[in-house]
Amino acid sequence: MTLAEIERAEKDMQQQWYDLVMAEQQGSLLKVLEQMYDTFILLAEEYNRCCEAFQRENLAALRATPAPKRKSSRVNPSSNEDEGHIKLAS
């Protein structure tokens, strides 16, 4: 799944919602509005499937990539008295 596919699914869903709102404002029949709403729900479900697939694919790719190793510690004790404590900037 690519970002372009997700964006396309999102655009289709948003366009269907816009068309539904405009049809309602123009006084379309309830049956027509219900059909349009059903289509919107299907498009929303498709968008959600695309997002889930994208997340699964990218999570798998992240797990396959080894984490970078740290080069050094960020804590530098300055004296025996402060050892083990981190000084915060003030």
Secondary structure, DSSP 8 states (H G I E B T S, - for coil): --HHHHHHHHHHHHHHHHHHHHHHHTT--HHHHHHHHHHHHHHHHHHHHHHHHHHHHHHHHHHHS-----SS-S----SSTTTT------
